[in-house]
Amino acid sequence: MEKQGTIRCENMWKIFGPHPQRVLNSLEPDQTRAQVQAENGHVIAVKDVSFAIQKGETFVVMGLSGSGKSTLVRCLCRLIEPTAGNFYIDEQNVTTMSKAELMHLRRHKLSMVFQHFGLFPHRTVLENIAYGLEVRGTPKHDRLAKAEEVLQMVGLGGWQNNYPRELSGGMQQRVGLARALAVDPDILIFDEPFSALDPLIRREMQDELLSIQKLVKKTMIFITHDFLEAIKMGDHIAIMKDGEISQIGTPEEIVANPANDYVQEFTEDVPRYKVLSAGKVMRNQVSDLAQQALHEQDLKFSTEDKIEDLIEAVLEQSHPIAVCDSQGTAVGELDQAIMLQAMHARS
């Protein structure tokens, strides 16, 4: 496992039952979760999970109900004690921290946002947002000033004196997000934060979080059962099944090259043009027309640009458009035929 990540999870296990360590020590390599449960009544919720997350990226853990994703994230911050494995934040092993060290971590470096908002009904919006700072011991004037700042960031200006019962579900979730941001943590953990919201509000909250992430550039772990949400929110995605990770990759890598049939099922309904980049679909040659247009019109598109963002520009042109690498050198081209094919292709 490479060690340059801000976060590293190494060989994490969680087994539920009266004798988890004994079961772990006696496991055969090819034993399935169902076999273990049938033989001794123990449930393998998380099975030998490892990954690394870089500073400032959003890492999505995606899986259906029962896949182990929520148990995994609770093991990481030790809301549930793991059976085995290690979890590192900047080379500090969270798994071996004392209660005092763990409390300090939760108050200063790590915040969580849950599906159920957990707001205090007797506190105003501003007081709810400031709660984490209050627990930390921040003076009242300072914590309310910070809460007001974050309140504006999440689009709740003017609602500071209202109570949670006076807010819609989407607004309450914004308060929960603001409360997590107010303590200025290094790491934000989201456990299916938008799954209880109506579809329209859910999309608004996804867009809101993406906009906020551009500003704050926090390291985020985002749990979801929705693959479309995963590819929208994540820089990298880990897909879980039966406690194990089936595949880790960028949204583009997973849609373009699913590791197995299970992952393939999630990608079938995803329009490829929303995920794939120009570099994946371009023609690996540059015609004279494309070179001419590059010099005359300065139409520079990158291999990293998403197809969805280039459709209008390419379809407006009667000639191919050059695609450039990170050095600005033309390495391929797109034309109307390629774009139309990408728009109508499925995984």
Phi, psi and omega per residue, in radians:
M1 nan 2.201 3.091
E2 -1.174 2.644 -2.986
K3 -2.037 0.300 -3.131
Q4 -1.489 -0.097 -3.094
G5 -1.279 2.565 2.992
T6 -1.064 -0.610 -3.128
I7 -2.165 2.381 3.030
R8 -2.361 2.262 2.989
C9 -1.938 2.222 -3.066
E10 -2.203 2.000 2.990
N11 0.909 0.888 -3.107
M12 -1.398 2.301 3.084
W13 -2.229 2.506 2.911
K14 -2.433 2.061 3.124
I15 -2.095 2.169 3.107
F16 -1.640 2.343 -3.133
G17 2.606 3.031 -3.054
P18 -1.240 -0.427 -3.070
H19 -2.333 1.085 -3.035
P20 -1.099 -0.701 -3.101
Q21 -1.183 -0.670 3.111
R22 -1.103 -0.742 3.124
V23 -1.120 -0.758 3.138
L24 -1.050 -0.755 -3.112
N25 -1.182 -0.425 -3.080
S26 -1.749 0.019 -3.080
L27 -1.139 2.422 2.966
E28 -1.568 2.579 -3.070
P29 -0.979 -0.575 -3.045
D30 -1.712 0.112 -3.141
Q31 -1.258 2.330 3.116
T32 -1.569 2.916 3.082
R33 -1.029 -0.756 -3.117
A34 -1.114 -0.686 3.130
Q35 -1.133 -0.762 3.140
V36 -1.095 -0.762 -3.131
Q37 -1.138 -0.688 -3.134
A38 -1.209 -0.610 -3.049
E39 -1.399 -0.682 -3.037
N40 -2.399 0.124 3.047
G41 1.321 0.129 3.089
H42 -1.644 2.602 -3.125
V43 -1.986 2.133 3.049
I44 -1.501 1.803 -3.095
A45 -1.523 -0.623 3.094
V46 -2.332 2.240 -2.991
K47 -2.173 1.747 2.977
D48 0.921 0.928 -3.071
V49 -1.588 2.302 3.086
S50 -2.401 2.475 3.041
F51 -2.908 2.918 3.056
A52 -2.314 2.523 -3.119
I53 -2.207 2.300 3.131
Q54 -1.481 2.669 3.141
K55 -1.024 2.282 3.063
G56 1.513 -0.014 3.138
E57 -1.708 2.797 3.037
T58 -1.797 2.029 -3.104
F59 -1.856 2.038 -3.095
V60 -1.725 2.273 2.984
V61 -1.844 2.023 -3.003
M62 -2.098 2.419 3.080
G63 -3.081 2.819 3.114
L64 -1.343 3.035 3.114
S65 -0.998 2.300 -3.134
G66 1.538 0.037 -3.107
S67 -1.330 -0.338 3.133
G68 1.818 0.026 -3.027
K69 -1.133 -0.770 -3.132
S70 -1.263 -0.626 3.064
T71 -1.097 -0.718 3.122
L72 -1.018 -0.874 -3.065
V73 -1.165 -0.528 3.075
R74 -1.265 -0.535 3.043
C75 -1.200 -0.641 -3.101
L76 -1.049 -0.766 -3.120
C77 -1.711 0.113 3.052
R78 1.095 0.575 2.834
L79 -1.221 -0.474 2.937
I80 -2.148 2.361 3.128
E81 -1.387 2.175 3.109
P82 -1.200 2.690 3.079
T83 -1.312 -0.646 3.132
A84 -2.787 2.848 3.103
G85 1.900 3.044 -3.096
N86 -2.375 2.604 3.102
F87 -2.313 2.103 -3.047
Y88 -1.979 2.404 2.949
I89 -2.130 1.967 -3.101
D90 0.890 0.814 3.086
E91 1.227 0.053 2.998
Q92 -1.581 2.232 -3.095
N93 -1.491 1.835 -3.126
V94 -1.121 -0.551 -3.062
T95 -1.124 -0.470 -3.100
T96 -1.859 0.138 -3.125
M97 -1.184 2.578 3.008
S98 -1.285 2.969 3.114
K99 -1.046 -0.699 3.136
A100 -1.147 -0.735 3.114
E101 -1.150 -0.685 3.135
L102 -1.153 -0.700 3.104
M103 -1.104 -0.716 3.116
H104 -1.112 -0.726 3.106
L105 -1.036 -0.823 -3.092
R106 -1.192 -0.492 -3.122
R107 -1.486 -0.429 -2.975
H108 -2.117 -0.491 -3.014
K109 -2.083 -0.293 -2.980
L110 -2.427 2.299 3.056
S111 -2.258 2.644 -3.137
M112 -2.152 2.524 3.040
V113 -2.161 2.150 -3.052
F114 -1.835 2.924 3.073
Q115 -1.063 -0.735 3.103
H116 -1.653 2.195 -2.832
F117 -1.129 -0.592 3.110
G118 1.119 0.614 3.124
L119 -1.437 2.676 3.095
F120 -1.461 2.049 -3.051
P121 -1.160 -0.428 -3.097
H122 -1.575 -0.007 3.128
R123 -1.889 2.574 3.075
T124 -1.229 2.969 3.081
V125 -0.959 -0.841 -3.109
L126 -1.104 -0.715 -3.140
E127 -1.183 -0.629 3.065
N128 -1.102 -0.771 -3.129
I129 -1.106 -0.636 -3.068
A130 -1.434 -0.048 -2.978
Y131 -1.034 -0.788 -3.120
G132 -1.065 -0.648 3.092
L133 -1.221 -0.573 3.075
E134 -1.115 -0.787 3.114
V135 -1.074 -0.631 -3.140
R136 -1.228 -0.353 -3.139
G137 1.710 0.266 3.120
T138 -1.194 2.360 3.121
P139 -0.965 2.603 -3.012
K140 -1.003 -0.818 -3.112
H141 -1.036 -0.752 -3.101
D142 -1.206 -0.716 -3.086
R143 -1.242 -0.621 3.110
L144 -1.245 -0.584 3.077
A145 -1.138 -0.743 3.103
K146 -1.161 -0.713 3.119
A147 -1.075 -0.694 3.107
E148 -1.112 -0.696 3.118
E149 -1.087 -0.795 -3.123
V150 -1.255 -0.584 3.081
L151 -0.956 -0.771 3.122
Q152 -1.166 -0.657 -3.114
M153 -1.065 -0.640 -3.090
V154 -1.636 0.161 3.023
G155 1.373 0.555 -3.129
L156 -2.032 0.403 3.107
G157 -0.962 2.306 -3.127
G158 1.648 -0.146 -3.101
W159 -1.864 0.166 -3.007
Q160 -1.076 -0.501 -3.089
N161 -1.706 0.044 3.090
N162 -1.436 2.893 3.110
Y163 -1.857 2.726 -3.083
P164 -0.900 -0.625 -3.111
R165 -1.120 -0.321 -3.121
E166 -1.593 0.046 -3.077
L167 -1.935 2.634 3.015
S168 -1.261 2.976 3.126
G169 -1.050 -0.741 3.131
G170 -1.116 -0.675 3.125
M171 -1.204 -0.659 3.088
Q172 -1.105 -0.666 3.111
Q173 -1.185 -0.556 3.046
R174 -1.109 -0.660 3.081
V175 -1.109 -0.759 3.100
G176 -1.054 -0.714 3.099
L177 -1.138 -0.765 3.139
A178 -1.090 -0.698 3.123
R179 -1.049 -0.709 3.124
A180 -1.195 -0.683 -3.116
L181 -1.271 -0.498 -3.029
A182 -1.046 -0.563 -3.122
V183 -1.456 0.030 3.091
D184 0.909 0.994 -3.101
P185 -1.334 2.776 3.013
D186 -1.301 -0.573 -3.010
I187 -2.259 2.330 3.054
L188 -2.013 2.270 3.107
I189 -2.000 2.165 -3.125
F190 -1.993 2.096 3.125
D191 -1.851 1.643 -3.106
E192 0.792 0.967 -2.976
P193 -1.188 -0.426 -3.032
F194 -1.935 0.076 -2.989
S195 -1.221 -0.349 3.137
A196 -1.563 -0.026 -3.058
L197 -1.609 2.711 3.040
D198 -1.090 2.643 -3.057
P199 -0.908 -0.768 -3.115
L200 -1.148 -0.787 3.117
I201 -1.144 -0.625 3.123
R202 -1.070 -0.788 3.105
R203 -1.104 -0.696 3.113
E204 -1.077 -0.719 3.140
M205 -1.208 -0.645 3.055
Q206 -1.049 -0.833 3.137
D207 -1.112 -0.677 3.133
E208 -1.095 -0.779 -3.129
L209 -1.161 -0.673 3.092
L210 -1.089 -0.702 3.117
S211 -1.149 -0.744 3.131
I212 -1.132 -0.680 -3.135
Q213 -1.091 -0.584 3.088
K214 -1.100 -0.528 -3.132
L215 -1.462 -0.828 -2.984
V216 -1.610 -0.438 3.084
K217 0.897 0.863 3.094
K218 -1.468 2.772 2.962
T219 -1.436 2.168 -3.038
M220 -2.175 2.422 2.945
I221 -1.977 2.128 -2.984
F222 -2.155 2.088 -3.118
I223 -1.730 2.324 3.108
T224 -2.706 2.744 3.008
H225 -1.816 0.017 -3.023
D226 -1.835 2.005 -3.075
F227 -1.172 -0.643 3.102
L228 -1.104 -0.665 3.060
E229 -1.155 -0.675 -3.129
A230 -1.066 -0.825 -3.088
I231 -1.273 -0.411 3.092
K232 -1.322 -0.699 -2.996
M233 -1.596 -0.490 -2.885
G234 -1.645 2.461 2.874
D235 -1.378 -0.679 2.988
H236 -2.338 2.654 -3.122
I237 -2.241 2.345 2.963
A238 -1.936 2.105 -3.138
I239 -1.730 2.159 -3.082
M240 -1.876 2.577 3.015
K241 -2.598 2.270 3.111
D242 0.902 0.690 3.074
G243 1.480 -0.127 -3.107
E244 -1.944 2.760 3.040
I245 -1.563 2.126 3.122
S246 -1.431 -0.612 -3.131
Q247 -2.853 2.499 2.979
I248 -2.149 2.326 3.108
G249 -3.101 3.058 3.006
T250 -1.220 2.802 3.058
P251 -0.923 -0.707 -3.142
E252 -1.119 -0.775 -3.135
E253 -1.096 -0.708 -3.096
I254 -1.234 -0.736 3.130
V255 -1.204 -0.697 -3.103
A256 -1.327 -0.584 -3.048
N257 -2.435 1.215 3.109
P258 -1.068 2.417 -3.011
A259 -1.299 -0.473 -3.099
N260 -2.737 -3.138 -3.086
D261 -1.106 -0.607 -3.135
Y262 -1.083 -0.827 3.119
V263 -1.173 -0.669 3.134
Q264 -0.994 -0.649 -3.140
E265 -1.058 -0.637 3.135
F266 -1.224 -0.545 -3.028
T267 -1.495 -0.207 -2.989
E268 -1.070 -0.612 -3.076
D269 -1.717 0.205 -3.126
V270 -1.638 2.072 3.050
P271 -1.065 2.114 -3.044
R272 -1.056 -0.576 -3.074
Y273 -1.162 -0.322 3.107
K274 -1.404 -0.228 -3.034
V275 -2.086 -0.711 -3.017
L276 -1.320 2.639 3.123
S277 -1.704 2.911 -3.134
A278 -1.019 -0.629 -3.124
G279 -1.106 -0.416 -3.125
K280 -1.395 -0.489 -3.017
V281 -2.014 -0.156 -3.054
M282 -1.140 2.738 2.978
R283 -1.375 2.242 -3.034
N284 -1.437 0.920 3.026
Q285 -2.729 2.822 -3.137
V286 -2.216 1.934 -3.115
S287 -1.292 2.892 3.107
D288 -1.064 -0.642 3.138
L289 -1.122 -0.718 3.131
A290 -1.175 -0.712 3.103
Q291 -1.103 -0.726 3.141
Q292 -1.107 -0.779 3.132
A293 -1.115 -0.635 -3.141
L294 -1.064 -0.724 -3.093
H295 -1.409 -0.634 -3.053
E296 -1.450 -0.664 -3.041
Q297 -1.888 -0.127 -3.138
D298 0.971 0.681 3.071
L299 -1.502 1.613 -3.098
K300 -1.849 2.081 3.040
F301 -2.034 2.525 -3.084
S302 -1.678 2.691 3.037
T303 -1.073 -0.379 -3.117
E304 -1.528 -0.223 -3.132
D305 -1.124 2.412 3.111
K306 -1.291 2.477 3.131
I307 -0.955 -0.719 -3.103
E308 -0.983 -0.604 -3.091
D309 -1.407 -0.225 -3.065
L310 -1.839 -0.153 -3.009
I311 -0.954 -0.926 -3.060
E312 -1.068 -0.781 -3.102
A313 -1.108 -0.735 -3.103
V314 -1.239 -0.750 -3.095
L315 -1.200 -0.325 3.093
E316 -1.372 -0.255 -3.077
Q317 -1.739 2.524 3.090
S318 -1.581 -0.115 -3.112
H319 -2.139 2.856 3.116
P320 -1.129 2.676 3.119
I321 -1.952 2.282 -3.137
A322 -1.256 2.547 3.049
V323 -2.025 2.274 -3.013
C324 -1.947 2.676 3.053
D325 -1.456 -3.011 -3.063
S326 -1.170 -0.289 3.114
Q327 -1.606 -0.029 -3.131
G328 1.507 0.182 3.130
T329 -1.593 2.302 3.128
A330 -1.166 2.170 -3.104
V331 -2.148 -0.058 -3.137
G332 -3.025 -3.040 -3.137
E333 -2.618 2.743 3.050
L334 -2.136 2.532 3.016
D335 -2.415 -3.131 -3.066
Q336 -1.044 -0.693 -3.108
A337 -1.112 -0.754 3.135
I338 -1.128 -0.750 -3.114
M339 -1.161 -0.737 3.124
L340 -1.108 -0.666 3.101
Q341 -1.145 -0.732 3.130
A342 -1.130 -0.646 -3.108
M343 -1.192 -0.516 -3.071
H344 -1.772 -0.051 -3.100
A345 -1.459 2.553 2.986
R346 -1.874 3.011 3.137
S347 -1.113 nan nan
